[in-house]
Amino acid sequence: MSLKLAARAAVAGWVVFAGLNAQAADAPGVAAAFGNTVLSSYPDGTSQKIWLHPDGSWSGLSRHNAPLAGRWTIKSDKVCLRQSQPPTLPISYCTALPASSQPGVQWAGRDVAGRSITLSLMKGLPSQYQSAQTQTARSSAAQ
């Protein structure tokens, strides 16, 4: 059961973007995520939210509104997320960056378990998620 939960949480990790280093300059799509929300939508109507931070960290809310956090990197034309909160298997989830870096763009993807999902870059940080983002980022930074 926890492996299934970890896979779902890592799905959150699907999305997009890595730190205040040369990698961010090499992948312009990543910078578009800073200050915006990456939304993973599932066929069952649930969704996961991720916020990428310029320092190479990410935070988010799972499909069940549980706080998530981890680190991201860029590998080739993909963003790779590794989850640290809650602790999961030591794997990274990588997905291609969208063709457009403008908020509102959508692209098809697959979660860690191989299920089809729709990814969207949504403008801004919804106020209802900002407090969760701040708490998760603090928890991740304390690690």
Residue pairs with C-beta under 8 A, 6 or more apart in sequence:
3 89
4 113
6 83
6 86
6 88
6 89
7 111
7 112
7 113
8 48
8 62
8 63
8 111
8 112
8 113
9 62
9 66
9 68
9 83
9 86
9 88
10 81
10 83
10 88
10 89
10 91
10 93
10 111
10 112
11 40
11 48
11 63
11 93
11 111
11 112
11 113
11 115
11 117
12 40
12 48
12 49
12 50
12 60
12 61
12 62
12 63
12 68
12 81
12 83
13 50
13 58
13 68
13 70
13 72
13 81
13 82
13 83
13 92
13 93
13 112
14 40
14 50
14 81
14 93
14 95
14 109
14 111
14 112
14 117
14 119
15 33
15 38
15 40
15 50
15 52
15 58
15 79
15 81
15 95
15 119
16 29
16 30
16 33
16 38
16 50
16 52
16 72
16 79
16 95
16 97
16 98
16 119
16 121
17 24
17 27
17 29
17 30
17 31
17 33
17 34
17 52
17 58
17 72
17 74
17 79
18 24
18 27
18 30
18 56
18 72
18 73
18 74
18 79
19 53
19 54
19 55
19 56
19 57
19 72
20 54
20 55
20 56
21 56
23 30
23 73
23 74
24 30
24 31
24 54
24 74
26 74
27 74
27 77
27 79
27 97
28 101
29 79
29 97
29 98
29 101
30 52
30 74
30 79
30 97
31 54
31 101
32 101
32 102
32 103
32 121
33 51
33 52
33 121
34 52
34 53
34 54
35 124
35 125
36 51
36 103
36 121
36 122
36 123
36 124
36 125
37 49
37 50
37 51
37 121
37 122
37 123
37 124
37 125
37 126
37 129
38 49
38 50
38 51
38 52
38 119
38 120
38 121
38 122
39 47
39 48
39 49
39 50
39 119
39 120
39 121
39 122
40 47
40 48
40 49
40 50
40 109
40 111
40 117
40 118
40 119
41 47
41 117
41 118
41 119
41 120
42 48
42 63
42 111
42 115
42 117
43 115
43 116
43 117
46 63
46 64
47 63
48 60
48 61
48 62
48 63
48 68
49 60
49 61
49 126
49 129
50 58
50 59
50 60
50 68
50 81
51 58
51 59
51 60
51 125
51 129
51 133
52 58
52 72
52 79
53 59
53 137
56 71
56 72
56 73
57 69
57 70
57 71
57 72
57 137
57 140
57 141
58 68
58 69
58 70
58 71
58 72
58 81
59 67
59 68
59 69
59 132
59 133
59 136
59 137
59 140
60 67
60 68
60 69
60 133
60 136
61 67
61 68
61 129
61 132
62 68
65 132
66 86
67 85
67 132
67 135
67 136
67 139
68 83
68 85
68 86
68 136
69 83
69 84
69 85
69 136
69 137
69 139
69 140
70 81
70 82
70 83
70 84
70 85
70 140
71 81
71 82
71 84
72 79
72 80
72 81
72 82
73 79
73 80
73 82
73 92
74 80
75 94
77 96
77 97
78 94
78 95
78 96
78 97
79 94
79 95
79 97
80 92
80 93
80 94
81 92
81 93
81 94
82 90
82 91
82 92
82 93
83 93
84 140
84 143
85 136
85 139
85 140
85 143
91 112
93 111
93 112
95 109
95 110
95 119
96 107
96 109
98 105
98 106
98 107
98 119
98 121
99 105
99 107
101 121
102 121
103 121
103 122
103 123
103 124
104 120
104 121
104 122
104 123
105 120
105 121
106 118
106 119
106 120
106 121
107 118
107 119
108 116
108 117
108 118
108 119
109 116
109 117
109 118
109 119
110 116
110 117
111 117
125 133
